[in-house]
Amino acid sequence: MMNCSFLPLILFLASHTRTHTTSAWVSGGNEGNQQQRLRSLSSSLRRADYKSDDDESATAKSVSCTSSRRDFMAAAAAATAFTLPTKPADAAVTDETDTFAAADSAYSGLSRFDPPAIARQQSTTATSDEFVVSIAKEDLKSGGGLGLELADIVFRTNRRVYVKGVRPNSLADGKGIKKGWVLVSVDGASAERTNAEGAAIMVSRSVRASAEESRSDMLELRFRDPAVFQDQLRNLEQGQEVTTQVAPAGDTTQRNEDGSVKRGERATGQDDQNLSVTQLIPPKICKRGADVDDLMEISYLGTVVETGQVFDGSAIKVDGKAIPGRGNDVSLFFVLGKQPFGQFPPGFDAGLQGMCVGERRRLIVPPVLAYGSVGVPRRGIPPNATLQYDITLVSINGLATPQ
């Protein structure tokens, strides 16, 4: 996941992005290097896709069998059709924290997890890192323009328009607009799924519109500041919820250059994909929160928001059996921001920044950072499911004492 300039929800790593070499100036300005924080969520979204990629690979292998092999397997299946017992598709997952943790150990209190959140559409949660900048249209018409350069980055079907440069002493500079901000809307019209040129056209049309047409003499630009969400995570208070948008609502169909649907794909769409973090239990003392490269020891429980069903946890049993390799441990370890591909939920890196020893947080993770449109039926995760993780930080870098 991320470094100290972590940008939740914006842009995606160079190996999986298509960055446009041209950018659109609303009016003149200097070239600007994209800030490092604009790359941070790429690995999260890349990791969120690993399930469907594996499924496709397995399917490709299965259809490569020879006809003789298929004939043999068909005969074997027919011979055993009446003798093989049936097995349920879904596994029963149970939280065993009380069983695994000794009553007199430091882990004995970790079983007091809060009940699952009331089922809701995560996309309705209001974001807490967006704000509006208002500029008088007359000032724009008087000459000099806005002085704002826009660029865009594309990851598959998701697109972001961001501020690449701000001309010194321009209107944008005077309004405090900064490089790296994400343009969300222009006069209330979403700019989330257009490109930099399209966003510049939206601004130009709004400025040229008459007072009767626009019903306002002010241009309103809504932005998302990548640094705000991270600051909010580092300053959470008990019961406080902060939310940022991972991906906008709209069409997510994989298409060819001519707009047609790619072979083997189908038309798909999504709601706004929002990540929410709430502090359930505050730390007793905290002068140092978790940062990238820290070794995190956590105890957690994962549930499906729509059903309330447990699907994962640091101390669970599946069909009455402990997970191989965990040794009935109560907690798990991982390195924040440096977890191996697909090993831990990408929402962990995004939502645990700044977390303190003894603190408990609730993460409401959207499908795009979870198991997407495929789900994991054997674990009771339906397609497009929103997941809830209740997470307690037990230690940082091996120290369980408050820091």
N, C-alpha and C positions, 0 to 999 in steps of 0.2 A: 503494500500500500504506500505509505507516503512519507515525505520528509517534512521538515518544519514549515515548508510553504505549501503544504497539502491543499489541493483544490478538489473539494468534493464535487463531483458531478460535472465536470466540464468536458475535459478533453482526453484524448486517448493516445496511447504510446505510438511512437513513430512506426514501429513495425506493423501496426494494424491500422494506421490512419492514412488518409490521402490529404495532404496539406496543399492548398492552392498556392501557386507561386505568384499569383496576382492578388492584390487586395484593393478594396474600394475606399477611396477617400471621400468623406462627405465634403471636405474641403481641405486640400493641401496638407503638408506636414512631413515629418521625418519618418524614416524607416525605424522600426523598433524590433528588438529581439523578443521572441515569445518567452514569457517568464516560465521558469522551471515548474511552478505550481500548476501550469496549464496541462502538464503531462500526467499528473499523478493518478487520476482515476482509471487510466487506460488499462493497467494491469488488473484492476478490479473487474472491469467489464469483460476483459479477455478471460479471466478465470471463471466468470459467471457462465461462460459458454461451454465449458469443458464437457459437460454431460452430453449435450446434443451432438458434439463432435465425435465423441466416443461411440455413441449410438450409430451414427452414420458410418463410421469405420467398420463396426461390427457387421452392419447390414451388407456392406460392400464385400466383406470376406465371405459371408454366408452364401451369397448368390454365386460365388465363383466355384462352388462344388461341381464336380463332374456328374454327368447323368447317371453313371453307374453307381456312384456314391449315393445319389438321391434315391435310386431304385432300392439299394440295400437298406437305407434308413427307413424308407416307406414300408418295406417288408418287416423290418424289426419293429416298427411302431404298431403295425397290424397284429403282430404276434403277441405283443404285450398290452394291447389296448384294454383288455379286460382284467389285467392283473395289477397294473400300477395304481397306487392310491393317489387321489387328488390332493393338492396342497393349496391352501389359500394364497391369493396373490399378495395380500398385505401382511406385513410382519407386525407383531405386537411389540411396541417399544415402551419400556417402563423405566421410570427414574429410580435408581437404586442408591442414591446418595446416602440415605440413612443406613442401608445395609453395608456399604463399603467403608463408611467413616466410623472409626471407633468413637464411642460416646465420650471418652475423656480426651479426645484429640483436638487439635486446633481446627480440624475440618468439620467438627460435629455440628456447627451451626449453619452449614452451607445448604442444608435441605429446605430452609425456610424460603422457598421461592414464592413470589407473588403469583396470584392466579392469572391466566391468560387475559389479554385485553379483550374487551367486547369487540366482536367481529365488526370490521368497518372497511370501507374502501380507503386504502392508504393514500390514494391520489387526492382525497378531499382535505388532507392535512395542510394547513397554510404554511408556506415556506417562511423561514425567519431570517433569511439572508438576502432579501431583495428590497429595493428602494427605488423611488422615482426622482428623476432630475427634470425640473421644469425650466424651459427656456422660452423667452418671448420671441414669437415669430418675426416681429418687426426688427428685432436685433439681427436676425439671420438674413432678412431681406436687405438690410442697409449695407451689406457688403462684408467681405471677409470670410463668410461662411462659418461653419461650426468648428472646423479644424480638427476633425476626428477621422482617423483611419481605421477601417474595419477589415477583419480577415475572418476566415472560417476554417474549421477542421471537421472532417467527416470520418465517422467510424460506422461502417456498414450503412444502416439506414438512419443513424442518429447524426445530427449536425449541430454545431455551435458557432455562432457569430460572436466574436470577441473584439475588444479594443486593442488594436496592434500599435497604434501610435496616437499621440496628442500633440498638436502643434503648440509650441510655447506662446503664451500671451493670447491665445485664441479664446473664443467663448467656452469651448469645452474645458480648456485649462482653467479658466476663471470659475467654472462650476465645480471644479475639483474632480472631474472624471479622470480615472487612472487606467493605465495599460493593464491588460489582463481581466478587466471586468467583462462579464458576459451580457450581451444585449438580449433582453427577454421580450420586450414589446415596444412598439412605437404607437403612441396615442391609443393604447389598449389593444392594438392588433398584434398578435403573436409574431415574433421574428425568430422563433425557435427552429423552424424547419425551412427557412430560406437561407440563401448564401449571402456573402458580404455585399455583392452588387445589388441583390434584391433588397437588403436592408437599407442601403443608401437610397434606392429608389423610393422606398416607403417614407423615408425622412423628407426627401425632396417633394413628393406629392403632398405630404401633410403641410409643408411650409407654403406651397403654392395655393393650397385650397383656400377658398374664401371663408370669411367668418361664418357665413350661413351654412356652408358645407361641413366645416369642421366643428362648429359650435364652440370654438375656443380660440383664443388668440395666443395660446401657449402650446408649445411642443413638449409632450411628456414622454420621456425615455425611461423605461424601467430596466434596471441593471441588476445583476447578481455579482456580489463581490466574493471571489473565492476565499479570501482570508477571513471573512466574517464567521462562516460556519466553524472553522477551526478555533477561532477565538471563543466562540460560544461553547464549544466542547470543553475548553480548558477552564471555563468559568461557570460550569453548571451548578445549579442549586437544587435542593431536594424538591421533587415534583415538577421541575421545569422541563419542558420539552422543546427541542430545537429541531428544525426540519430543513432539508435542502433537496433540490430536485436533481435526480440522477439523469433522467431522460424525459423529453416532452411527449405528450400524447400525439397520436397520429398514426399514419401508415408505416408499418415496419416490413412490408413485403420486399423480399430480395428480387430486384428487377434488373433487366438488361439496360444497356445504354439507350435503347429506343423506348423504354418505359414498359415493355412487356415483362410479364412474370417469368423468372428464370425457370428452366426445366426442372421438374421435381419439387418446386416450391408452390406455395399457395398464398393467397392474399391474407395478410394478417395486419393487426393493429394493436395499439396499446393505450392505456390511460397514462396520465402523468405518473412517472416513477419517482416517488419521494422516499427518502431515507429519514427516519425520525429517531431521535435519541432522547431518553428521559432518565434522569437520575432518580433511582428508587431509594437508595440508602446512601447518605453522604459519608465521606471518610471522616474519621475522628480528627486526624491531623493530616495536612497535605501542603508541603512546600515544593514538591516535585511530582509532576504528573508523567505518565508514560509517554515516550517519544519513540521515533523510528530507531530500530536496532536494539531496543530493550527486549530482554527475555521476559515474556509475560507468563505467569502461572494463573490460570483462570478456572473457575468452576461455573458451568453454564447449563441451561436447559433450553431446548428449542421446541417450539410448538407452532402449529399451523394456525394462523389467525382466524381463518374462515371456519375451522372445525374445532379448534382447541385441542387437537390431538398431538401428543408428544411424538416427535420424530427423531430427536437427537439430544445429546447431552454429554457431559464429561463423565458421568457415572450412570450408564444405562445398560439394560439388557434387551436383547432382541430375541423374541420368542423364548424368553426365559434363560437365554445364554449370554454370558458376558462377551464383549467384543474382543476378538483375538488381538493380542499385543498390548492391551491396556492394563492387564494385570489387576483388575478391580480397583484401579486408581480413582480418586475422587476428583482430581484436577488434571488439566492438560497444559503443556508448555508450547509456546510458539514465539517466534521473533516478530515483533510488530513491524509491518512494512516489508518484511523479507521472507514471508512464508513461501514454501515451494508451490509450484503451479498446481492449483486444484486441491491442495491439502486441507485448507481451512476456508470457511465462508468469506468471500471478499468483503462482506459488510463488517467483519471484525476490524480490519485495518481502517475502514472509514469511520467507524463509530467509537473506537476505543482510544483515540488520541487524547492525551491529557488526563487519562483516568488515573486514580490514586488507589493505593493499597487500602483494602477494606471497603471501597466504593462498589456499589451495585448499580448497573445501568440496564435499561431495557432498550433494545434495538428493534424497530419495526422495519423490516427489510423488504423492498419491492421485488417483484419477480425477476427484473433484469439483473439484480445482484444476487438472485437465489437460483432457482432451477427453471426459470423461464416458462415457455409455453409447453415444455415437455413434462416437467414435474418428475416425481419419483414415486410411482404408484405403490411399489412394494413397501415403502416407508410411510404411506398415507399422505403423500404430498401431491395434490392434484395440479394440473396445468395452471399456470398463471397464479400460483398461490403466493400470498404475502406471509412472511415468516416472522416470528417473534423470538428473540433471544434475550433471556434474562441472564446477565453475566456479572459475576463477582470477581474482582481482581484480588488474588491471594498474595502474590508477591511480584516484585520487580527485580530482575537480576539476582534472584535467590534471596532477597531480603523481604521478609514478611512483616517487618515493623514499619509503621507509618513513616513516610519520608517527607 
